[in-house]
Amino acid sequence: MPNRKKKTISRYLKKDGAQVETVIMDMSHSFKLAVREAMDRPLIIADRFHDCRYVHWGWIR
């Protein structure tokens, strides 16, 4: 995609994501809002890398 804007992501999912039921992504606020706006009831899963990174950051602070 050309950018990470909510409008761009939402437009893409509305056009090409009709059969998508599960989305694995980083927990970017704009991504999450776009997915929820474009899809009926998606299952949103934080990807392993970002999940582990957030846990690590919380542990070292």
C-alpha positions in Angstrom: 0.0 0.0 0.0 1.2 3.5 -0.7 0.9 4.7 3.0 -0.4 3.7 6.4 -3.3 6.1 6.6 -6.6 4.8 7.9 -8.5 5.9 4.8 -6.1 4.0 2.5 -6.2 0.8 4.5 -10.0 0.9 5.0 -10.5 1.5 1.2 -8.3 -1.5 0.4 -10.1 -3.8 2.8 -13.5 -2.8 1.6 -12.5 -3.4 -2.0 -10.3 -6.5 -1.7 -10.9 -7.9 1.8 -14.4 -9.3 1.6 -13.4 -12.9 2.5 -11.0 -11.9 5.3 -12.0 -13.0 8.7 -8.7 -12.8 10.6 -6.2 -10.0 10.6 -2.7 -10.4 12.0 -1.0 -7.0 12.4 1.0 -4.7 14.5 -1.3 -2.8 16.8 -1.1 0.5 15.0 -4.0 2.5 16.1 -4.8 3.6 12.5 -4.6 0.0 11.2 -6.9 -1.2 14.0 -9.5 1.5 13.3 -9.4 0.9 9.5 -9.9 -2.8 9.9 -12.8 -2.3 12.3 -14.4 0.2 9.9 -14.0 -1.9 6.8 -14.9 -5.3 8.1 -17.9 -6.6 10.0 -16.4 -8.4 13.0 -12.7 -9.2 12.3 -10.6 -11.2 14.6 -7.6 -9.0 15.2 -4.4 -10.7 16.4 -1.2 -8.9 17.4 1.7 -10.3 15.4 4.3 -12.2 17.4 7.2 -9.8 16.8 5.3 -6.7 18.1 3.7 -8.7 21.0 7.1 -9.8 22.2 8.6 -6.4 21.8 5.9 -4.8 23.9 6.4 -7.4 26.6 10.2 -6.8 26.5 9.8 -3.0 26.7 7.5 -3.4 29.7 10.0 -5.7 31.4 13.0 -3.4 31.0 11.3 -0.3 32.3 
